[in-house]
Structures are given as structure tokens and as C-alpha cells.
Amino acid sequence: MKKLFLLICTSATLSLFSSFAQAEKNAELYQHGEETHEAHCNKCHTSSVYTRETRFVKSMEALSKQVRRCKDNLGIAWFDEDTEAVAHFLNEKYYKF
């Protein structure tokens, strides 16, 4: 019984640390996405593009594709991580997929 209790406690502790690490990673991704968005996307887009009722982005996959499309059309030299960060930021702030 004691071993089972220790196993459960260890598992719970590892899960908690994993959750904290994931939350920290999400916060860093959000911040990077926000900064990248401000540096490049605000030139063409205001928040109204993301909040209008007639927006055509309806899924996370479509959002990622749209971010890549904008990046490619403008010839911006982003790494995949930059594109992912911008899509993450937009999803967290506006879309909530």
C-alpha cells in the first residue's frame, strides 16, 4: 500500500511539473507570436480582421495556413517556429480553437 501511495504521489508530482513546463512554453510562444505579429502583421491587419463575423478562418489548421500564406506573399523570412508562434498568438487572443 505504501508503494502504491508513493507511486501515485510521484506521478502527480511529475504531472504537475509537466503542466508548469507546458504553461511556461505556451507563455513564451504567445509572447514571441505577439512580438512577431506586431513587427510584421500590424502593417496590413488591425484586430478587426480577426474579430469580424465574416472571417473565413474556421479552424486551427486554416489559421496556420493563412499565417503561412501571408508570410509567403510578403516574402518574410520566418522560421517554422515563427509561423507557429504567430498562429498560436492569434488563436489564443482571438480565435480560441
LOPA-733075 format. One line per 3 residues: number of its first residue (from 1); their letters; for each residue x, y, z of N, C-alpha, C. Coordinates in steps of 0.2 Angstrom, whole numbers, plus 5000, padded with zeros to 4 digits. Example, Ala and Ser with C-alpha at 12.3 -4.5 7.8 and 13.67 -1.06 7.14 Angstrom:
1) as) 5066 4972 5039 5062 4978 5039 5066 4984 5039 | 5064 4989 5035 5068 4995 5036 5064 5000 5039
//
This chain:
1) mkk) 5004 4994 5000 5000 5000 5000 5004 5006 5000 | 5010 5006 5004 5014 5012 5004 5017 5013 4997 | 5019 5008 4994 5022 5009 4987 5017 5012 4982
4) lfl) 5011 5010 4983 5006 5012 4978 5005 5020 4980 | 5005 5022 4986 5004 5029 4988 5010 5033 4985 | 5016 5030 4986 5022 5034 4983 5022 5034 4976
7) lic) 5020 5029 4973 5019 5029 4965 5014 5034 4963 | 5008 5035 4966 5003 5040 4965 5006 5047 4966 | 5009 5048 4972 5012 5054 4973 5018 5056 4968
10) tsa) 5022 5052 4966 5027 5053 4961 5024 5055 4955 | 5019 5051 4953 5015 5053 4946 5012 5059 4946 | 5009 5061 4952 5005 5068 4952 5011 5073 4952
13) tls) 5016 5072 4955 5021 5077 4955 5024 5079 4948 | 5026 5073 4945 5028 5074 4938 5023 5077 4934 | 5017 5075 4934 5011 5078 4930 5011 5086 4932
16) lfs) 5012 5088 4938 5012 5095 4940 5017 5099 4937 | 5023 5096 4937 5029 5099 4934 5028 5100 4927 | 5026 5094 4924 5024 5095 4916 5020 5100 4914
19) sfa) 5014 5101 4919 5009 5106 4917 5013 5113 4918 | 5017 5114 4923 5020 5121 4923 5025 5122 4917 | 5028 5117 4915 5033 5117 4910 5029 5119 4903
22) qae) 5023 5116 4902 5019 5117 4896 5016 5124 4897 | 5014 5126 4903 5012 5133 4903 5017 5138 4902 | 5023 5137 4904 5029 5142 4903 5030 5142 4895
25) kna) 5030 5136 4892 5031 5136 4885 5026 5140 4881 | 5020 5139 4883 5014 5142 4880 5015 5150 4880 | 5017 5152 4886 5018 5159 4888 5024 5162 4883
28) ely) 5029 5158 4882 5035 5160 4878 5032 5161 4871 | 5029 5155 4869 5026 5155 4862 5021 5161 4860 | 5017 5163 4865 5012 5168 4865 5016 5175 4864
31) qhg) 5021 5176 4868 5025 5182 4868 5029 5183 4861 | 5032 5177 4859 5036 5178 4853 5031 5179 4847 | 5025 5176 4847 5020 5177 4842 5017 5184 4842
34) eet) 5016 5187 4848 5014 5193 4848 5019 5198 4846 | 5025 5197 4848 5031 5202 4845 5031 5201 4838 | 5031 5195 4835 5032 5194 4828 5026 5197 4824
37) hea) 5020 5196 4827 5014 5199 4824 5015 5207 4823 | 5017 5210 4829 5017 5217 4829 5022 5220 4824 | 5028 5216 4823 5033 5218 4819 5031 5217 4812
40) hcn) 5027 5213 4810 5026 5211 4803 5018 5212 4801 | 5014 5209 4805 5007 5209 4803 5003 5215 4804 | 5004 5219 4809 5000 5225 4810 5001 5230 4804
43) kch) 5005 5229 4800 5006 5234 4794 5000 5233 4790 | 4997 5227 4789 4991 5226 4785 4985 5225 4789 | 4985 5222 4795 4980 5220 4798 4979 5223 4805
46) tss) 4972 5225 4806 4971 5228 4813 4967 5222 4816 | 4965 5222 4822 4962 5217 4826 4955 5216 4823 | 4952 5220 4819 4945 5219 4816 4945 5214 4811
49) vyt) 4951 5212 4808 4952 5207 4803 4950 5200 4807 | 4952 5200 4813 4952 5193 4817 4945 5193 4821 | 4942 5198 4822 4936 5198 4826 4929 5199 4822
52) ret) 4930 5200 4815 4924 5201 4811 4920 5195 4811 | 4913 5196 4810 4909 5190 4810 4910 5186 4803 | 4912 5189 4798 4913 5186 4791 4919 5183 4790
55) rfv) 4923 5182 4795 4930 5179 4794 4930 5172 4792 | 4935 5171 4787 4934 5164 4784 4939 5159 4787 | 4943 5161 4792 4947 5156 4796 4942 5152 4801
58) ksm) 4941 5146 4800 4936 5142 4805 4940 5137 4809 | 4946 5136 4808 4950 5130 4812 4957 5132 4813 | 4960 5129 4817 4967 5130 4819 4971 5128 4812
61) eal) 4969 5123 4809 4973 5122 4803 4972 5127 4798 | 4966 5130 4797 4965 5135 4792 4969 5142 4794 | 4970 5143 4801 4973 5149 4804 4981 5148 4802
64) skq) 4983 5142 4803 4991 5141 4802 4992 5142 4794 | 4988 5139 4790 4988 5140 4783 4988 5147 4781 | 4984 5151 4784 4983 5158 4782 4989 5162 4784
67) vrr) 4992 5161 4790 4998 5164 4793 5004 5163 4788 | 5004 5156 4786 5010 5154 4781 5008 5158 4774 | 5002 5158 4772 5001 5162 4766 5003 5169 4766
70) ckd) 5001 5173 4771 5003 5180 4772 5010 5180 4772 | 5014 5176 4776 5021 5176 4776 5024 5175 4769 | 5022 5170 4766 5024 5169 4759 5023 5175 4754
73) nlg) 5017 5177 4754 5015 5183 4750 5019 5189 4751 | 5021 5190 4757 5025 5196 4759 5033 5195 4758 | 5035 5188 4757 5042 5186 4757 5045 5187 4763
76) iaw) 5042 5186 4769 5045 5187 4776 5049 5180 4777 | 5055 5181 4779 5060 5175 4781 5059 5173 4788 | 5053 5170 4789 5052 5167 4796 5054 5159 4796
79) fde) 5056 5157 4801 5057 5150 4803 5050 5147 4804 | 5049 5141 4804 5043 5137 4805 5041 5139 4813 | 5045 5140 4817 5044 5142 4824 5040 5149 4824
82) dte) 5042 5153 4820 5039 5160 4820 5032 5160 4818 | 5031 5156 4812 5024 5155 4810 5020 5152 4815 | 5022 5146 4818 5019 5143 4823 5017 5148 4829
85) ava) 5022 5152 4831 5021 5157 4836 5015 5162 4835 | 5015 5164 4829 5010 5169 4827 5003 5166 4827 | 5003 5160 4824 4996 5156 4824 4994 5155 4831
88) hfl) 4999 5153 4835 4997 5152 4842 4994 5158 4846 | 4998 5164 4845 4996 5170 4847 4989 5172 4845 | 4988 5172 4838 4981 5174 4836 4976 5169 4838
91) nek) 4977 5163 4839 4972 5158 4842 4971 5160 4849 | 4976 5161 4853 4974 5162 4860 4971 5169 4861 | 4973 5174 4857 4970 5181 4858 4963 5181 4855
94) yyk) 4962 5178 4849 4956 5180 4845 4951 5174 4844 | 4954 5169 4841 4950 5163 4838 4948 5158 4843 | 4952 5156 4848 4950 5151 4853 4948 5144 4850
97) f) 4952 5142 4846 4950 5135 4843 4953 5130 4848
//
